[in-house]
Amino acid sequence: MANKALATRQKMTIRVEPSQQFGKPRNPVAVAAKQRPGGPHVKSPTAQRQAEKRALAKAKLVADD
């Protein structure tokens, strides 16, 4: 009964600020990816050409009288 204040559900934990975290990262490959700058996602020229081709096929090319 010496340690009555700390019950089984109340364990003492050391809280660490996010800026103080150190040690091995969980996924070392992800660190490099996180540090890389992200850019806009642009369609490749092939995808753009195919999209334009589909748009032309969808468009009405016959003139109305």
C-alpha positions in Angstrom: 0.0 0.0 0.0 3.0 2.3 -0.3 2.1 3.4 -3.8 -1.6 4.0 -3.4 -1.7 7.0 -5.7 -0.7 5.0 -8.8 -3.3 2.5 -9.5 -2.9 -0.2 -12.2 -4.7 2.0 -14.8 -2.7 5.1 -13.9 0.8 4.6 -15.1 3.3 7.4 -15.0 4.3 8.4 -18.5 7.0 10.8 -19.6 5.6 13.3 -22.1 7.9 14.4 -24.8 7.3 17.5 -27.0 7.1 16.8 -30.7 10.2 18.9 -31.2 12.2 16.8 -28.8 11.6 13.4 -30.5 14.6 11.6 -31.6 15.7 8.2 -32.5 15.2 5.9 -35.5 12.3 6.8 -37.7 9.6 4.2 -38.3 10.2 4.1 -42.0 13.5 5.5 -43.1 12.5 5.6 -46.8 9.5 7.9 -46.0 11.9 10.5 -44.5 13.4 11.2 -47.8 10.0 11.4 -49.5 8.7 13.8 -46.8 11.7 16.2 -47.3 11.3 16.3 -51.1 9.2 19.2 -52.3 5.9 18.3 -53.7 4.7 19.7 -57.0 1.5 19.8 -59.1 0.4 16.6 -60.6 0.5 17.0 -64.4 -0.8 14.5 -66.9 1.8 13.1 -69.3 1.7 14.2 -72.9 0.3 10.8 -73.9 -2.6 11.1 -71.4 -3.3 14.6 -72.5 -3.4 13.5 -76.2 -5.7 10.6 -75.4 -8.0 12.9 -73.4 -8.2 15.3 -76.3 -8.9 12.4 -78.7 -11.8 11.2 -76.4 -13.2 14.7 -76.2 -13.1 15.0 -80.0 -14.9 11.7 -80.4 -17.5 12.8 -77.8 -18.1 16.2 -79.5 -20.7 16.6 -82.1 -18.9 17.0 -85.4 -21.9 17.0 -87.8 -23.3 20.4 -88.6 -27.1 20.9 -88.1 -29.1 22.3 -91.0 
